[in-house]
Amino acid sequence: MNADYGLGGPAGLSSPYFFLSYARSDPLAGKPQEDPDHLVGRFFTDLTEAVRRHASRRADAVTGFFDQEIPAESNWKQFLSRALGVAQVFVPLYSPGYLAKSWPGRELACFRQRVESAGLANPVRRFVPVLWTPLAGPQDPPGLREALELGGEPAYAENGLRAMLKIRSYQASYQAVVNLLAQRIVALAEEAPIGPSQVPDIDKVESEFRPHARLAFFGIHTIAPTVQTAGPDLDATGYGTDSTQWRPFPEQQETLAEYAGQVAERFDFEPQVSGIEKAREGRQRRPEILLIDPWFIASDTGRETLRAAIHKLPRWVLPLVVLGRPDDERGRNLAAQVHDMLVSAGAVPTDAARRAARGVDSLRDFVAIIPVLVAEAERQYLRYRSGRVRPPEPSQRPVIRWVTRQGGSTAPPDSSGEAPDA
């Protein structure tokens, strides 16, 4: 991170020039290790470099905000709110998913309210939107019409910037659009800076595009000891009076359930967090995750309780074994036993579930696997809960085979013109 995005200090000194807002993509089925938003990351890097070239400040003082750079141990939602409260310009990547999901629309609404509170007559001027992928129908989100006039690039309005980034023959046009975006961002940030201020609570703000939208529920159950039930062999540090207060990693600022809930929100779910006592409630009506501490089965009572909780587990309820300390030999033995219990119960029907059952032993690995499990639980729920089994998903996503060139002719791209999709 190049800045802490704090609210203190003179206006602008620690403010990122722009806040990049986008719709988080679901992890790919069968490819959990791949980042489905890696092209967003590439665009963020390119835009940041272009902004630095045009900015009057020294390069190391010029930053943008991208949520994938938030440290894993941070309170993610607070970090995001601070960035919204100090960024000079809001850069939304418009796509069908951006307009369909609640979370991006709430980011936009928070920034708009901040700008309105600052007294700007035309808040939309602080938006520098990007057409990331073509929109369906006559949709007109804030600032889009002005954005499509950028530089007179017909391929941009037709295909969106994501396609131009992927295809080598459009690299010059892509760089031209990025350069014009950077110029606009720098002009706004340096000629008419706005001071830092608090933004509304993002949990209480309605989406700019989906007001009054009702989100589906996602269950998050923590199966862990408490300070009262921790045995004599277990260090009670990291446990609370309730199992949902479990914090196995010393660097974490939130409970594991809160981390998982924040990820579920990004997928447009309303998280419902509970402990072992409710782990069997509602599982037929929603996708869920079970966060399992192997030390829970150190007692016979805990072992039998877990056995009952995973009995006839629906395919859309995915268990994740979390070991707080890699050097905990007893904990590793217990984790192996939990793994065997899950396998015997038939509770690991997919690759993602099998990977989660093998366990994670660091906060970084936990944060990395949670989006995979949320997306997988949703897929399994939609596929099996309705009773309609969908055909298997293709091993490869569609790629662009032909390109409409600026002159109107149709021709295949260069042999190296397509980057692998993700």
Residue pairs with C-beta under 8 A, 6 or more apart in sequence:
1 69
1 71
2 60
2 63
3 14
3 15
3 16
3 63
4 14
5 14
5 15
5 16
5 65
5 79
5 82
5 83
5 85
5 86
6 14
6 82
6 86
7 82
7 85
7 86
7 196
7 197
7 198
11 193
11 194
11 195
11 196
12 88
12 189
12 193
12 195
14 86
15 86
15 87
15 88
15 189
15 193
15 196
16 63
16 64
16 65
16 83
16 86
16 87
16 88
17 51
17 55
17 62
17 63
17 64
17 87
17 88
17 89
17 185
17 186
17 189
18 47
18 51
18 64
18 65
18 87
18 88
18 89
18 90
18 91
18 128
18 185
18 189
19 64
19 65
19 83
19 84
19 87
19 89
19 90
19 91
19 107
19 111
20 40
20 44
20 47
20 64
20 65
20 66
20 67
20 91
20 93
21 90
21 91
21 92
21 93
21 98
21 104
21 107
21 108
22 37
22 40
22 92
22 93
22 95
22 98
22 104
22 132
23 93
23 95
23 97
23 98
23 100
23 101
23 103
23 104
24 37
24 101
24 103
24 266
24 267
24 371
25 36
25 37
25 97
26 36
26 267
26 375
26 378
26 379
27 34
27 36
27 371
27 372
27 375
27 376
28 34
28 36
28 397
28 422
29 376
29 379
29 393
30 351
30 393
30 395
31 422
32 351
32 352
32 355
32 369
32 372
32 376
34 422
35 41
35 422
36 422
37 68
38 422
39 162
39 165
39 166
39 419
39 422
40 66
40 68
40 93
41 66
41 68
42 165
43 93
43 130
43 161
43 162
43 165
43 178
44 64
44 66
46 165
46 175
46 178
47 64
47 91
47 178
47 181
47 182
47 185
48 62
48 63
48 64
50 178
50 179
50 181
50 182
51 62
51 64
51 182
51 185
51 186
52 59
52 62
53 182
54 182
54 183
54 186
55 62
55 186
55 189
55 190
56 186
56 190
64 91
65 83
65 87
67 76
67 80
70 76
70 79
70 80
71 79
72 363
72 364
72 367
73 249
73 251
73 252
73 253
73 363
74 253
75 253
75 254
76 254
76 259
76 262
77 202
77 203
77 262
80 107
80 202
81 110
81 198
81 199
81 201
81 202
84 107
84 110
84 111
84 114
84 199
84 202
85 114
85 196
85 197
85 198
85 199
86 196
87 111
88 126
88 185
88 188
88 189
88 193
88 194
89 126
89 127
89 128
89 184
89 185
89 188
89 189
90 107
90 108
90 111
90 112
90 126
90 127
90 128
91 127
91 128
91 129
91 130
91 181
91 185
92 98
92 104
92 107
92 108
92 127
92 129
92 130
92 141
92 142
93 129
93 130
93 132
93 161
94 129
94 130
94 131
94 132
94 135
94 141
94 144
95 132
95 133
95 135
95 160
95 162
96 133
96 135
96 136
98 104
98 105
98 132
98 141
98 209
99 105
99 135
99 139
99 141
99 209
100 209
100 210
101 207
101 210
101 268
102 207
102 210
102 213
102 215
102 268
103 207
103 265
103 266
103 268
104 207
104 209
105 206
105 207
105 208
105 209
105 210
106 202
106 205
106 206
106 207
106 208
107 202
108 127
108 142
108 208
108 209
109 200
109 205
109 206
109 207
109 208
110 199
110 200
110 202
110 205
111 126
111 127
111 199
112 123
112 142
112 208
113 199
113 200
113 205
114 194
114 197
114 198
114 199
115 123
115 126
115 194
116 123
117 197
118 194
118 195
118 197
120 126
120 194
124 142
124 143
125 188
126 188
126 194
127 142
127 143
128 143
128 147
128 181
128 184
128 185
128 188
129 141
129 142
129 143
129 144
129 147
130 147
130 161
130 181
131 144
131 147
131 148
131 156
131 157
131 160
131 161
132 160
132 161
132 162
133 160
133 162
133 163
134 158
134 159
134 160
135 141
135 144
141 208
141 209
142 208
148 156
148 157
150 156
150 177
150 180
150 181
151 176
151 177
151 180
153 173
153 176
153 177
154 406
155 164
155 170
155 173
155 404
155 405
155 406
156 164
156 173
156 177
158 404
159 170
159 404
161 174
161 177
161 178
163 170
163 400
164 170
164 171
164 173
164 174
164 177
165 174
165 419
166 400
166 418
166 419
166 421
167 400
167 403
167 413
167 417
167 418
168 413
168 414
168 416
168 417
168 418
169 403
169 405
169 413
169 414
169 417
170 403
173 406
206 212
206 213
207 213
215 268
215 269
215 270
216 268
216 269
216 270
216 286
217 269
217 270
217 271
217 272
217 282
217 285
217 286
218 264
218 267
218 269
218 270
218 271
218 272
218 286
218 287
218 288
218 289
218 374
218 377
218 378
219 271
219 272
219 274
219 282
219 283
219 286
219 287
219 288
219 289
219 317
220 257
220 260
220 261
220 264
220 271
220 272
220 273
220 274
220 288
220 289
220 291
221 273
221 274
221 275
221 276
221 278
221 279
221 288
221 289
221 290
221 291
222 243
222 244
222 246
222 255
222 256
222 257
222 273
222 274
222 275
222 276
222 291
222 293
223 243
223 275
223 276
223 279
223 290
223 291
223 292
223 293
223 296
223 306
223 309
224 239
224 243
224 246
224 275
224 291
224 292
224 293
224 295
224 296
225 231
225 234
225 239
225 243
225 293
225 295
225 296
225 298
225 302
226 239
226 240
226 241
226 242
226 243
226 245
227 236
227 239
227 240
227 241
228 241
229 299
229 302
230 236
230 239
230 295
231 295
231 298
231 299
233 298
233 330
234 295
234 298
238 246
238 247
238 248
238 249
238 250
238 324
239 245
239 246
239 247
240 246
240 247
240 255
242 275
243 275
243 276
244 255
244 257
244 273
244 274
244 275
245 255
246 255
246 256
246 257
246 291
246 293
247 254
247 255
247 256
248 256
248 293
248 322
248 323
248 324
248 325
249 324
249 362
249 363
249 366
251 363
252 259
252 363
254 262
256 291
256 322
256 366
257 273
257 291
258 273
259 366
259 367
259 370
260 271
260 289
260 291
260 370
260 374
261 271
261 273
262 271
263 370
263 371
263 374
264 270
264 271
264 374
265 271
266 371
267 371
267 374
267 375
267 378
269 287
269 374
269 378
272 282
272 286
274 281
276 296
276 305
276 306
276 309
279 290
279 309
280 308
280 309
282 288
283 313
283 314
283 316
283 317
284 314
284 385
286 316
286 381
287 316
287 317
287 374
287 377
287 378
287 380
287 381
288 316
288 317
288 318
288 377
289 317
289 318
289 319
289 320
289 370
289 373
289 374
289 377
290 309
290 310
290 317
290 318
290 319
290 320
291 320
291 322
292 306
292 319
292 320
292 321
292 322
292 338
293 322
293 324
294 321
294 323
294 331
294 332
294 334
294 335
294 337
294 338
294 359
295 331
295 334
296 302
296 305
296 306
297 303
297 306
297 334
297 337
297 338
297 341
298 334
306 338
306 341
307 341
307 345
310 319
310 341
310 342
310 345
310 347
311 345
312 345
313 319
313 345
313 346
313 347
314 380
314 384
314 385
315 349
315 350
315 380
315 383
315 384
316 377
316 378
316 380
316 381
316 384
316 385
317 347
317 377
318 350
318 352
318 353
318 356
318 373
318 376
318 377
318 380
319 342
319 347
319 348
319 353
319 356
319 357
320 356
320 357
320 359
320 360
320 366
320 369
320 370
320 373
321 335
321 338
321 339
321 342
321 356
321 357
321 358
321 359
321 360
322 359
322 360
322 361
322 366
323 331
323 332
323 335
323 359
323 360
323 361
324 331
324 361
325 331
325 361
326 361
326 362
335 359
338 357
338 359
339 357
339 358
339 359
342 348
342 357
343 357
347 353
347 357
348 354
348 356
348 357
349 380
350 376
350 380
352 372
352 373
352 376
353 373
353 376
355 369
355 372
356 369
356 373
360 366
360 369
382 390
383 389
383 390
396 421
397 421
397 422
398 421
399 418
399 421
400 413
400 418
401 412
402 410
402 411
402 412
402 413
403 410
403 411
403 412
403 413
403 417
404 410
405 411
